[in-house]
Amino acid sequence: MKEPKVSEVKKYLSALEKMKKKYVTCERLSRVVGVYPEIIGDTLSYFEPTLMMDPDFNLMELIPAMKKYIIDKEDNKNAPKAPAIKKKEVEQYDSIADFIYQKMTIAGGLLDRNAKLSDADLRILKKLIKDEQEKRKK
């Protein structure tokens, strides 16, 4: 079962909260929202799987689950994204070996086993590996 869109859930939630009824079915909600009851039932069956089998299910019972779903999705939306790796940063290194030599060695060329790579360094290395693989395929 696929997850419903947050915008659809918000639309149904606001319509449910505005209604002054204690018992709201998909049919009654469809008249307010202007969407077929089958589509409403299919969307909201994410919260209650038996909704499609019971046409008299009270949708007011789903309000807490719908609110929680919206809050969770909006929290995930605001998660920080990793900055993009620019072409200039990748072009600083001739190859994977050059990257390792510059980032992971101590003066004199000895490999530093305790060297830690940042997330940006790992993304640059990933891009270098991808480029190397593309060269080898040709």
C-alpha positions as CSV (number, residue, x, y, z in Angstrom):
1,M,0.0,0.0,0.0
2,K,1.5,3.3,-1.1
3,E,1.7,6.3,1.2
4,P,-0.8,9.1,0.6
5,K,0.3,12.6,-0.4
6,V,0.6,15.0,2.5
7,S,-1.4,17.6,0.7
8,E,-4.3,15.1,0.2
9,V,-4.3,14.1,3.9
10,K,-4.2,17.8,4.9
11,K,-7.2,18.5,2.6
12,Y,-9.3,15.6,4.1
13,L,-8.2,16.5,7.7
14,S,-9.2,20.2,7.3
15,A,-12.6,19.1,5.9
16,L,-13.2,16.7,8.7
17,E,-12.3,19.3,11.3
18,K,-14.6,21.9,9.8
19,M,-17.6,19.5,9.7
20,K,-19.9,19.8,12.7
21,K,-20.9,16.1,12.5
22,K,-19.9,13.4,15.0
23,Y,-20.1,10.6,12.4
24,V,-18.6,11.2,9.0
25,T,-18.4,8.5,6.3
26,C,-16.5,8.6,3.0
27,E,-19.8,9.4,1.2
28,R,-20.5,12.5,3.4
29,L,-16.9,13.7,3.1
30,S,-16.9,13.3,-0.6
31,R,-19.8,15.8,-0.9
32,V,-17.7,18.4,1.1
33,V,-14.4,17.8,-0.6
34,G,-15.6,17.1,-4.1
35,V,-13.8,13.8,-4.6
36,Y,-15.3,10.4,-5.2
37,P,-15.8,8.3,-2.0
38,E,-13.7,5.4,-3.5
39,I,-10.7,7.7,-3.9
40,I,-11.1,9.0,-0.3
41,G,-11.4,5.5,1.0
42,D,-8.4,4.4,-1.0
43,T,-6.3,7.2,0.3
44,L,-7.4,6.9,4.0
45,S,-7.1,3.1,3.9
46,Y,-3.4,3.7,4.7
47,F,-4.5,4.6,8.2
48,E,-7.2,2.0,8.6
49,P,-6.8,-1.0,6.1
50,T,-10.4,-2.2,6.7
51,L,-11.9,1.1,5.5
52,M,-12.5,0.0,2.0
53,M,-14.6,-3.0,3.2
54,D,-16.8,-0.9,5.6
55,P,-18.6,1.9,3.8
56,D,-20.0,3.1,7.2
57,F,-16.7,3.6,8.9
58,N,-16.4,6.8,11.0
59,L,-13.6,8.9,9.5
60,M,-13.5,11.0,12.7
61,E,-11.6,8.2,14.3
62,L,-8.7,8.7,11.9
63,I,-8.0,12.3,12.9
64,P,-5.2,11.6,15.4
65,A,-3.5,9.2,13.0
66,M,-3.7,11.8,10.2
67,K,-2.3,14.6,12.4
68,K,0.6,12.3,13.4
69,Y,1.3,11.4,9.8
70,I,1.4,15.0,8.7
71,I,3.8,16.0,11.6
72,D,6.1,13.1,10.9
73,K,6.3,13.8,7.1
74,E,7.0,17.5,7.7
75,D,9.7,16.8,10.2
76,N,11.4,14.5,7.6
77,K,11.0,17.2,5.0
78,N,13.0,19.7,7.0
79,A,16.0,17.4,7.5
80,P,19.3,18.9,6.4
81,K,20.6,17.8,3.1
82,A,24.3,17.2,2.3
83,P,25.8,20.0,0.3
84,A,26.5,19.3,-3.4
85,I,29.9,18.4,-4.5
86,K,31.2,20.8,-7.2
87,K,33.2,19.9,-10.2
88,K,36.1,22.1,-9.1
89,E,36.4,20.0,-5.9
90,V,36.6,16.8,-7.8
91,E,39.0,18.2,-10.4
92,Q,41.5,18.9,-7.7
93,Y,42.5,15.2,-7.7
94,D,43.9,13.5,-10.8
95,S,42.8,10.0,-9.7
96,I,41.7,7.9,-6.7
97,A,45.4,7.4,-5.8
98,D,46.0,11.1,-5.8
99,F,43.0,11.6,-3.5
100,I,44.3,9.0,-1.1
101,Y,47.8,10.5,-1.2
102,Q,46.6,14.0,-0.4
103,K,43.9,13.1,2.2
104,M,45.2,10.0,3.9
105,T,49.0,10.3,4.1
106,I,51.4,11.9,6.5
107,A,54.4,13.9,5.3
108,G,56.8,11.5,3.6
109,G,54.0,9.4,2.0
110,L,53.2,7.1,5.0
111,L,49.6,6.0,5.2
112,D,47.8,7.4,8.2
113,R,45.5,4.6,9.5
114,N,43.8,7.0,11.9
115,A,42.8,9.5,9.1
116,K,39.1,10.3,9.2
117,L,37.3,11.4,6.0
118,S,34.4,13.9,6.2
119,D,31.1,13.3,4.5
120,A,32.2,15.7,1.7
121,D,35.5,13.8,1.3
122,L,33.6,10.6,1.0
123,R,31.3,12.1,-1.7
124,I,34.3,13.3,-3.6
125,L,35.8,9.9,-3.4
126,K,32.6,8.3,-4.6
127,K,32.5,10.7,-7.6
128,L,36.2,9.8,-8.4
129,I,35.4,6.1,-8.3
130,K,32.4,6.6,-10.5
131,D,34.5,8.5,-13.1
132,E,37.2,5.8,-13.0
133,Q,34.6,3.1,-13.7
134,E,33.2,5.0,-16.6
135,K,36.7,5.4,-18.1
136,R,37.3,1.7,-17.8
137,K,34.1,0.8,-19.5
138,K,35.2,2.8,-22.5
